[in-house]
Structures are given as C-alpha cells and as structure tokens.
C-alpha cells in the first residue's frame, strides 16, 4: 500500500482486484482514480486479514491457492526470498519475471518470511 493515496483510500495492501472475496464497495474518494480496478476493503480490515484473503484465494491460472504456491516454494527454496515471492507471481498474481526480486529487495520482508517458515 505504501504512500499511494489511492491505495490508502482503498485500504488495499496487496493490489487485489475488484470482486475479491472480502472486499466492499469503494467509497467515494477523490484519491481513488476513476479507472481503478483495485478492490476496496473496510478500514477495520487489518493487514493480516488481507494477507489471509490474498493467500487463501485459489489462482484461476493454476487452480491452487497462493499459500500452496508459497508453501511449495518454501519447501524447495527455503533460503531464497525472491523465489518465494516469485512463486506467488508465477501462480498468477503477477506475470513479471522480476516480481519476486523486486518485492524482496524493495521491502523488509525477511521477518515475515521467517515467521511463515517457523509455522
């Protein structure tokens, strides 16, 4: 979500699209571009709840959940953060081949990955 006013107004941490399970009607807000296809979530929806919605969804591309794609990557690439995130992209989230490395290198995600690995 970062500092983008539209994403903040949508309360959308992960760029999920309209119609996503758990999303609501977008509020009237000038910060939300009229051509936005992002889903909106209630201001009371937490980052963790949205993460659960994102990872629990089944990819229409592969037929497996984003969490299963991540778990598969954790099993085969336990020390490669970029590969773990890329597995979500490859599962249909984002077709860019540099998605995983861009995200892994751009944010402090290591503590989150360490937490998931310890489960």
Secondary structure as UniProt FT lines:
FT   TURN            2..3
FT   HELIX           5..10
FT   TURN            18..19
FT   TURN            21..22
FT   TURN            30..31
FT   TURN            34..35
FT   TURN            43..44
FT   HELIX           47..56
FT   TURN            60..62
FT   HELIX           66..76
FT   TURN            78..79
FT   HELIX           81..88
FT   HELIX           89..93
FT   TURN            97..98
FT   HELIX           99..106
FT   HELIX           110..117
//
